[in-house]
């Protein structure tokens, strides 16, 4: 079986600490529940031990800005 977290097309995933999360929520004037969602069982989260309610930071390669950062709320 292939480890999805090591595949070259899977972007970098990391858990967001509360300080960064508060900054992001304030910057976008949103609540945690307004964020796009990602399922806890997503193979890309396997190494993170993410729980429902956590927020994940995803860094993707971008043609226009070199790196695009997106945030996802982990759901069951």
Gaussian input, Z-matrix of N, CA and C with variables (Angstrom, degrees):
# hf/3-21g

backbone

0 1
 N
 C     1     B1
 C     2     B2     1     A1
 N     3     B3     2     A2     1     D1
 C     4     B4     3     A3     2     D2
 C     5     B5     4     A4     3     D3
 N     6     B6     5     A5     4     D4
 C     7     B7     6     A6     5     D5
 C     8     B8     7     A7     6     D6
 N     9     B9     8     A8     7     D7
 C    10    B10     9     A9     8     D8
 C    11    B11    10    A10     9     D9
 N    12    B12    11    A11    10    D10
 C    13    B13    12    A12    11    D11
 C    14    B14    13    A13    12    D12
 N    15    B15    14    A14    13    D13
 C    16    B16    15    A15    14    D14
 C    17    B17    16    A16    15    D15
 N    18    B18    17    A17    16    D16
 C    19    B19    18    A18    17    D17
 C    20    B20    19    A19    18    D18
 N    21    B21    20    A20    19    D19
 C    22    B22    21    A21    20    D20
 C    23    B23    22    A22    21    D21
 N    24    B24    23    A23    22    D22
 C    25    B25    24    A24    23    D23
 C    26    B26    25    A25    24    D24
 N    27    B27    26    A26    25    D25
 C    28    B28    27    A27    26    D26
 C    29    B29    28    A28    27    D27
 N    30    B30    29    A29    28    D28
 C    31    B31    30    A30    29    D29
 C    32    B32    31    A31    30    D30
 N    33    B33    32    A32    31    D31
 C    34    B34    33    A33    32    D32
 C    35    B35    34    A34    33    D33
 N    36    B36    35    A35    34    D34
 C    37    B37    36    A36    35    D35
 C    38    B38    37    A37    36    D36
 N    39    B39    38    A38    37    D37
 C    40    B40    39    A39    38    D38
 C    41    B41    40    A40    39    D39
 N    42    B42    41    A41    40    D40
 C    43    B43    42    A42    41    D41
 C    44    B44    43    A43    42    D42
 N    45    B45    44    A44    43    D43
 C    46    B46    45    A45    44    D44
 C    47    B47    46    A46    45    D45
 N    48    B48    47    A47    46    D46
 C    49    B49    48    A48    47    D47
 C    50    B50    49    A49    48    D48
 N    51    B51    50    A50    49    D49
 C    52    B52    51    A51    50    D50
 C    53    B53    52    A52    51    D51
 N    54    B54    53    A53    52    D52
 C    55    B55    54    A54    53    D53
 C    56    B56    55    A55    54    D54
 N    57    B57    56    A56    55    D55
 C    58    B58    57    A57    56    D56
 C    59    B59    58    A58    57    D57
 N    60    B60    59    A59    58    D58
 C    61    B61    60    A60    59    D59
 C    62    B62    61    A61    60    D60
 N    63    B63    62    A62    61    D61
 C    64    B64    63    A63    62    D62
 C    65    B65    64    A64    63    D63
 N    66    B66    65    A65    64    D64
 C    67    B67    66    A66    65    D65
 C    68    B68    67    A67    66    D66
 N    69    B69    68    A68    67    D67
 C    70    B70    69    A69    68    D68
 C    71    B71    70    A70    69    D69
 N    72    B72    71    A71    70    D70
 C    73    B73    72    A72    71    D71
 C    74    B74    73    A73    72    D72
 N    75    B75    74    A74    73    D73
 C    76    B76    75    A75    74    D74
 C    77    B77    76    A76    75    D75
 N    78    B78    77    A77    76    D76
 C    79    B79    78    A78    77    D77
 C    80    B80    79    A79    78    D78
 N    81    B81    80    A80    79    D79
 C    82    B82    81    A81    80    D80
 C    83    B83    82    A82    81    D81
 N    84    B84    83    A83    82    D82
 C    85    B85    84    A84    83    D83
 C    86    B86    85    A85    84    D84
 N    87    B87    86    A86    85    D85
 C    88    B88    87    A87    86    D86
 C    89    B89    88    A88    87    D87
 N    90    B90    89    A89    88    D88
 C    91    B91    90    A90    89    D89
 C    92    B92    91    A91    90    D90
 N    93    B93    92    A92    91    D91
 C    94    B94    93    A93    92    D92
 C    95    B95    94    A94    93    D93
 N    96    B96    95    A95    94    D94
 C    97    B97    96    A96    95    D95
 C    98    B98    97    A97    96    D96
 N    99    B99    98    A98    97    D97
 C   100   B100    99    A99    98    D98
 C   101   B101   100   A100    99    D99
 N   102   B102   101   A101   100   D100
 C   103   B103   102   A102   101   D101
 C   104   B104   103   A103   102   D102
 N   105   B105   104   A104   103   D103
 C   106   B106   105   A105   104   D104
 C   107   B107   106   A106   105   D105
 N   108   B108   107   A107   106   D106
 C   109   B109   108   A108   107   D107
 C   110   B110   109   A109   108   D108
 N   111   B111   110   A110   109   D109
 C   112   B112   111   A111   110   D110
 C   113   B113   112   A112   111   D111
 N   114   B114   113   A113   112   D112
 C   115   B115   114   A114   113   D113
 C   116   B116   115   A115   114   D114
 N   117   B117   116   A116   115   D115
 C   118   B118   117   A117   116   D116
 C   119   B119   118   A118   117   D117
 N   120   B120   119   A119   118   D118
 C   121   B121   120   A120   119   D119
 C   122   B122   121   A121   120   D120
 N   123   B123   122   A122   121   D121
 C   124   B124   123   A123   122   D122
 C   125   B125   124   A124   123   D123
 N   126   B126   125   A125   124   D124
 C   127   B127   126   A126   125   D125
 C   128   B128   127   A127   126   D126
 N   129   B129   128   A128   127   D127
 C   130   B130   129   A129   128   D128
 C   131   B131   130   A130   129   D129
 N   132   B132   131   A131   130   D130
 C   133   B133   132   A132   131   D131
 C   134   B134   133   A133   132   D132
 N   135   B135   134   A134   133   D133
 C   136   B136   135   A135   134   D134
 C   137   B137   136   A136   135   D135
 N   138   B138   137   A137   136   D136
 C   139   B139   138   A138   137   D137
 C   140   B140   139   A139   138   D138
 N   141   B141   140   A140   139   D139
 C   142   B142   141   A141   140   D140
 C   143   B143   142   A142   141   D141
 N   144   B144   143   A143   142   D142
 C   145   B145   144   A144   143   D143
 C   146   B146   145   A145   144   D144
 N   147   B147   146   A146   145   D145
 C   148   B148   147   A147   146   D146
 C   149   B149   148   A148   147   D147
 N   150   B150   149   A149   148   D148
 C   151   B151   150   A150   149   D149
 C   152   B152   151   A151   150   D150
 N   153   B153   152   A152   151   D151
 C   154   B154   153   A153   152   D152
 C   155   B155   154   A154   153   D153
 N   156   B156   155   A155   154   D154
 C   157   B157   156   A156   155   D155
 C   158   B158   157   A157   156   D156
 N   159   B159   158   A158   157   D157
 C   160   B160   159   A159   158   D158
 C   161   B161   160   A160   159   D159
 N   162   B162   161   A161   160   D160
 C   163   B163   162   A162   161   D161
 C   164   B164   163   A163   162   D162
 N   165   B165   164   A164   163   D163
 C   166   B166   165   A165   164   D164
 C   167   B167   166   A166   165   D165
 N   168   B168   167   A167   166   D166
 C   169   B169   168   A168   167   D167
 C   170   B170   169   A169   168   D168
 N   171   B171   170   A170   169   D169
 C   172   B172   171   A171   170   D170
 C   173   B173   172   A172   171   D171
 N   174   B174   173   A173   172   D172
 C   175   B175   174   A174   173   D173
 C   176   B176   175   A175   174   D174
 N   177   B177   176   A176   175   D175
 C   178   B178   177   A177   176   D176
 C   179   B179   178   A178   177   D177
 N   180   B180   179   A179   178   D178
 C   181   B181   180   A180   179   D179
 C   182   B182   181   A181   180   D180
 N   183   B183   182   A182   181   D181
 C   184   B184   183   A183   182   D182
 C   185   B185   184   A184   183   D183
 N   186   B186   185   A185   184   D184
 C   187   B187   186   A186   185   D185
 C   188   B188   187   A187   186   D186
 N   189   B189   188   A188   187   D187
 C   190   B190   189   A189   188   D188
 C   191   B191   190   A190   189   D189
 N   192   B192   191   A191   190   D190
 C   193   B193   192   A192   191   D191
 C   194   B194   193   A193   192   D192
 N   195   B195   194   A194   193   D193
 C   196   B196   195   A195   194   D194
 C   197   B197   196   A196   195   D195
 N   198   B198   197   A197   196   D196
 C   199   B199   198   A198   197   D197
 C   200   B200   199   A199   198   D198
 N   201   B201   200   A200   199   D199
 C   202   B202   201   A201   200   D200
 C   203   B203   202   A202   201   D201
 N   204   B204   203   A203   202   D202
 C   205   B205   204   A204   203   D203
 C   206   B206   205   A205   204   D204
 N   207   B207   206   A206   205   D205
 C   208   B208   207   A207   206   D206
 C   209   B209   208   A208   207   D207
 N   210   B210   209   A209   208   D208
 C   211   B211   210   A210   209   D209
 C   212   B212   211   A211   210   D210
 N   213   B213   212   A212   211   D211
 C   214   B214   213   A213   212   D212
 C   215   B215   214   A214   213   D213
 N   216   B216   215   A215   214   D214
 C   217   B217   216   A216   215   D215
 C   218   B218   217   A217   216   D216
 N   219   B219   218   A218   217   D217
 C   220   B220   219   A219   218   D218
 C   221   B221   220   A220   219   D219
 N   222   B222   221   A221   220   D220
 C   223   B223   222   A222   221   D221
 C   224   B224   223   A223   222   D222
 N   225   B225   224   A224   223   D223
 C   226   B226   225   A225   224   D224
 C   227   B227   226   A226   225   D225

   B1=1.4464
   B2=1.5342
   B3=1.3059
   B4=1.4595
   B5=1.5265
   B6=1.3257
   B7=1.4596
   B8=1.5221
   B9=1.3377
   B10=1.4668
   B11=1.5210
   B12=1.3276
   B13=1.4672
   B14=1.5244
   B15=1.3176
   B16=1.4601
   B17=1.5310
   B18=1.3345
   B19=1.4610
   B20=1.5255
   B21=1.3251
   B22=1.4685
   B23=1.5289
   B24=1.3262
   B25=1.4603
   B26=1.5324
   B27=1.3200
   B28=1.4688
   B29=1.5269
   B30=1.3349
   B31=1.4643
   B32=1.5260
   B33=1.3149
   B34=1.4578
   B35=1.5285
   B36=1.3328
   B37=1.4587
   B38=1.5251
   B39=1.3340
   B40=1.4625
   B41=1.5271
   B42=1.3178
   B43=1.4573
   B44=1.5249
   B45=1.3195
   B46=1.4635
   B47=1.5298
   B48=1.3351
   B49=1.4627
   B50=1.5311
   B51=1.3141
   B52=1.4672
   B53=1.5295
   B54=1.3290
   B55=1.4748
   B56=1.5281
   B57=1.3323
   B58=1.4717
   B59=1.5239
   B60=1.3356
   B61=1.4627
   B62=1.5255
   B63=1.3188
   B64=1.4679
   B65=1.5259
   B66=1.3305
   B67=1.4691
   B68=1.5389
   B69=1.3264
   B70=1.4740
   B71=1.5218
   B72=1.3236
   B73=1.4681
   B74=1.5217
   B75=1.3161
   B76=1.4693
   B77=1.5330
   B78=1.3208
   B79=1.4692
   B80=1.5307
   B81=1.3306
   B82=1.4652
   B83=1.5213
   B84=1.3398
   B85=1.4501
   B86=1.5318
   B87=1.3370
   B88=1.4546
   B89=1.5284
   B90=1.3284
   B91=1.4601
   B92=1.5218
   B93=1.3093
   B94=1.4749
   B95=1.5274
   B96=1.3166
   B97=1.4672
   B98=1.5280
   B99=1.3279
   B100=1.4656
   B101=1.5249
   B102=1.3197
   B103=1.4685
   B104=1.5253
   B105=1.3407
   B106=1.4614
   B107=1.5305
   B108=1.3219
   B109=1.4587
   B110=1.5348
   B111=1.3411
   B112=1.4555
   B113=1.5267
   B114=1.3185
   B115=1.4640
   B116=1.5216
   B117=1.3270
   B118=1.4586
   B119=1.5238
   B120=1.3103
   B121=1.4676
   B122=1.5294
   B123=1.3278
   B124=1.4636
   B125=1.5340
   B126=1.3333
   B127=1.4673
   B128=1.5258
   B129=1.3156
   B130=1.4638
   B131=1.5266
   B132=1.3326
   B133=1.4642
   B134=1.5209
   B135=1.2985
   B136=1.4687
   B137=1.5234
   B138=1.3091
   B139=1.4692
   B140=1.5337
   B141=1.3270
   B142=1.4650
   B143=1.5215
   B144=1.3066
   B145=1.4685
   B146=1.5282
   B147=1.3273
   B148=1.4624
   B149=1.5204
   B150=1.3103
   B151=1.4605
   B152=1.5242
   B153=1.3273
   B154=1.4646
   B155=1.5282
   B156=1.3290
   B157=1.4603
   B158=1.5178
   B159=1.3402
   B160=1.4654
   B161=1.5241
   B162=1.3163
   B163=1.4620
   B164=1.5210
   B165=1.3400
   B166=1.4561
   B167=1.5233
   B168=1.3172
   B169=1.4740
   B170=1.5201
   B171=1.3309
   B172=1.4600
   B173=1.5209
   B174=1.3264
   B175=1.4673
   B176=1.5141
   B177=1.3178
   B178=1.4598
   B179=1.5240
   B180=1.3248
   B181=1.4580
   B182=1.5196
   B183=1.3209
   B184=1.4568
   B185=1.5148
   B186=1.2997
   B187=1.4732
   B188=1.5237
   B189=1.3258
   B190=1.4536
   B191=1.5305
   B192=1.3329
   B193=1.4600
   B194=1.5239
   B195=1.3091
   B196=1.4680
   B197=1.5173
   B198=1.3344
   B199=1.4590
   B200=1.5200
   B201=1.3260
   B202=1.4608
   B203=1.5185
   B204=1.3229
   B205=1.4559
   B206=1.5135
   B207=1.3323
   B208=1.4586
   B209=1.5220
   B210=1.3143
   B211=1.4558
   B212=1.5199
   B213=1.3405
   B214=1.4592
   B215=1.5317
   B216=1.3257
   B217=1.4592
   B218=1.5270
   B219=1.3171
   B220=1.4673
   B221=1.5208
   B222=1.3370
   B223=1.4723
   B224=1.5186
   B225=1.3167
   B226=1.4576
   B227=1.5059
   A1=109.28
   A2=115.70
   A3=122.16
   A4=109.52
   A5=116.96
   A6=121.88
   A7=108.18
   A8=116.16
   A9=121.33
   A10=112.39
   A11=117.48
   A12=119.45
   A13=112.43
   A14=117.16
   A15=121.38
   A16=113.19
   A17=117.05
   A18=120.45
   A19=109.93
   A20=117.26
   A21=120.67
   A22=114.03
   A23=118.80
   A24=120.88
   A25=113.03
   A26=117.66
   A27=120.98
   A28=108.18
   A29=117.09
   A30=119.25
   A31=112.15
   A32=116.29
   A33=123.40
   A34=110.80
   A35=117.33
   A36=123.80
   A37=108.63
   A38=117.17
   A39=120.63
   A40=108.94
   A41=115.73
   A42=120.53
   A43=109.70
   A44=116.06
   A45=122.58
   A46=108.59
   A47=116.80
   A48=119.21
   A49=109.00
   A50=115.75
   A51=120.87
   A52=113.19
   A53=117.74
   A54=120.14
   A55=110.84
   A56=117.09
   A57=120.15
   A58=110.11
   A59=116.82
   A60=120.37
   A61=110.99
   A62=117.65
   A63=120.57
   A64=111.08
   A65=116.64
   A66=120.69
   A67=110.74
   A68=116.43
   A69=120.73
   A70=110.94
   A71=117.15
   A72=120.51
   A73=111.11
   A74=116.32
   A75=120.18
   A76=110.73
   A77=116.67
   A78=120.33
   A79=111.71
   A80=116.71
   A81=120.70
   A82=113.26
   A83=117.04
   A84=122.72
   A85=111.13
   A86=115.03
   A87=121.71
   A88=109.46
   A89=114.86
   A90=121.69
   A91=107.56
   A92=115.52
   A93=121.03
   A94=110.69
   A95=117.31
   A96=121.07
   A97=113.14
   A98=117.84
   A99=121.52
   A100=112.25
   A101=117.20
   A102=121.23
   A103=110.90
   A104=117.02
   A105=119.69
   A106=109.31
   A107=116.91
   A108=121.15
   A109=111.78
   A110=114.64
   A111=122.71
   A112=106.29
   A113=116.46
   A114=119.55
   A115=111.07
   A116=115.21
   A117=122.02
   A118=111.53
   A119=117.59
   A120=121.37
   A121=113.35
   A122=118.04
   A123=120.36
   A124=108.74
   A125=118.47
   A126=120.67
   A127=114.44
   A128=118.09
   A129=120.86
   A130=111.96
   A131=117.65
   A132=121.48
   A133=112.69
   A134=117.66
   A135=121.83
   A136=112.79
   A137=118.79
   A138=122.68
   A139=113.16
   A140=117.91
   A141=120.61
   A142=114.00
   A143=118.65
   A144=121.69
   A145=110.86
   A146=116.06
   A147=121.47
   A148=110.00
   A149=115.35
   A150=122.93
   A151=108.95
   A152=115.93
   A153=120.40
   A154=108.67
   A155=116.39
   A156=121.80
   A157=113.26
   A158=117.43
   A159=120.57
   A160=109.28
   A161=116.00
   A162=121.50
   A163=107.66
   A164=115.27
   A165=122.36
   A166=109.08
   A167=115.36
   A168=122.63
   A169=106.73
   A170=117.00
   A171=122.42
   A172=108.21
   A173=116.08
   A174=122.00
   A175=108.81
   A176=115.53
   A177=121.56
   A178=109.92
   A179=115.68
   A180=120.10
   A181=107.78
   A182=115.98
   A183=121.21
   A184=109.44
   A185=116.38
   A186=120.63
   A187=111.85
   A188=116.89
   A189=119.63
   A190=113.94
   A191=118.20
   A192=119.75
   A193=113.35
   A194=117.78
   A195=123.94
   A196=111.90
   A197=118.16
   A198=121.71
   A199=109.74
   A200=116.04
   A201=121.85
   A202=108.22
   A203=116.90
   A204=121.98
   A205=108.55
   A206=116.62
   A207=122.63
   A208=107.94
   A209=115.34
   A210=121.66
   A211=108.58
   A212=115.79
   A213=121.58
   A214=109.02
   A215=115.56
   A216=122.00
   A217=108.36
   A218=116.40
   A219=121.29
   A220=108.67
   A221=115.12
   A222=121.07
   A223=109.04
   A224=115.41
   A225=120.89
   A226=108.43
   D1=143.20
   D2=-178.91
   D3=-85.36
   D4=135.30
   D5=175.41
   D6=-82.98
   D7=107.60
   D8=-175.32
   D9=-60.27
   D10=-30.06
   D11=-176.98
   D12=-70.50
   D13=-18.09
   D14=-179.23
   D15=-99.74
   D16=-1.85
   D17=-178.83
   D18=-71.15
   D19=141.67
   D20=-176.25
   D21=-68.54
   D22=-14.78
   D23=178.47
   D24=-93.31
   D25=-5.87
   D26=178.44
   D27=-89.75
   D28=119.83
   D29=-178.64
   D30=-69.99
   D31=166.89
   D32=179.22
   D33=-67.07
   D34=126.48
   D35=177.40
   D36=-115.02
   D37=137.79
   D38=176.19
   D39=-149.09
   D40=150.02
   D41=177.32
   D42=-75.12
   D43=144.23
   D44=-178.50
   D45=-96.73
   D46=133.01
   D47=175.85
   D48=-80.45
   D49=165.09
   D50=-174.66
   D51=-60.97
   D52=-36.30
   D53=-179.52
   D54=-64.26
   D55=-45.26
   D56=178.86
   D57=-66.80
   D58=-39.35
   D59=-179.92
   D60=-61.88
   D61=-44.68
   D62=178.60
   D63=-60.41
   D64=-40.58
   D65=178.56
   D66=-62.71
   D67=-44.37
   D68=-179.23
   D69=-65.81
   D70=-45.12
   D71=179.84
   D72=-61.52
   D73=-39.98
   D74=178.63
   D75=-69.37
   D76=-42.85
   D77=-178.86
   D78=-59.39
   D79=-42.12
   D80=-177.86
   D81=-95.12
   D82=-0.91
   D83=179.74
   D84=51.80
   D85=54.28
   D86=179.88
   D87=-132.55
   D88=169.10
   D89=172.44
   D90=-101.36
   D91=162.41
   D92=179.13
   D93=-54.46
   D94=-40.26
   D95=-177.00
   D96=-72.53
   D97=-12.31
   D98=177.08
   D99=-81.77
   D100=-11.48
   D101=-175.88
   D102=-72.55
   D103=152.97
   D104=171.93
   D105=-59.14
   D106=154.76
   D107=-172.91
   D108=-108.04
   D109=158.21
   D110=171.53
   D111=-142.89
   D112=137.45
   D113=-177.88
   D114=-76.06
   D115=143.25
   D116=-178.79
   D117=-58.67
   D118=-31.12
   D119=-178.76
   D120=-86.19
   D121=6.30
   D122=177.52
   D123=-58.12
   D124=130.55
   D125=-177.72
   D126=-56.32
   D127=-28.46
   D128=-179.87
   D129=-68.70
   D130=-17.66
   D131=-179.01
   D132=-96.26
   D133=-0.87
   D134=-173.85
   D135=-52.23
   D136=-43.84
   D137=-176.39
   D138=-78.07
   D139=-14.57
   D140=-173.90
   D141=-88.78
   D142=-17.09
   D143=-174.22
   D144=53.43
   D145=44.10
   D146=-179.55
   D147=-73.27
   D148=142.90
   D149=177.69
   D150=-111.68
   D151=158.50
   D152=176.34
   D153=-56.81
   D154=133.02
   D155=-178.24
   D156=101.58
   D157=-19.32
   D158=175.94
   D159=-71.63
   D160=160.93
   D161=175.48
   D162=-118.90
   D163=136.37
   D164=-177.63
   D165=-112.68
   D166=136.77
   D167=175.87
   D168=-99.75
   D169=128.05
   D170=-178.87
   D171=-119.59
   D172=123.60
   D173=178.53
   D174=-106.39
   D175=115.69
   D176=-179.34
   D177=-112.18
   D178=151.05
   D179=170.71
   D180=-68.63
   D181=143.77
   D182=-178.96
   D183=-135.49
   D184=138.62
   D185=178.38
   D186=-70.00
   D187=-29.32
   D188=-173.97
   D189=-97.85
   D190=-28.84
   D191=-176.40
   D192=-126.68
   D193=16.51
   D194=-176.52
   D195=67.86
   D196=-55.73
   D197=179.14
   D198=-134.54
   D199=130.79
   D200=175.60
   D201=-110.30
   D202=131.52
   D203=179.51
   D204=-109.05
   D205=128.71
   D206=176.56
   D207=-129.34
   D208=157.53
   D209=-178.93
   D210=-123.53
   D211=143.35
   D212=179.62
   D213=-135.11
   D214=139.04
   D215=174.30
   D216=-87.26
   D217=128.20
   D218=179.91
   D219=-78.73
   D220=127.48
   D221=176.88
   D222=-121.39
   D223=163.16
   D224=-179.90
   D225=-69.70

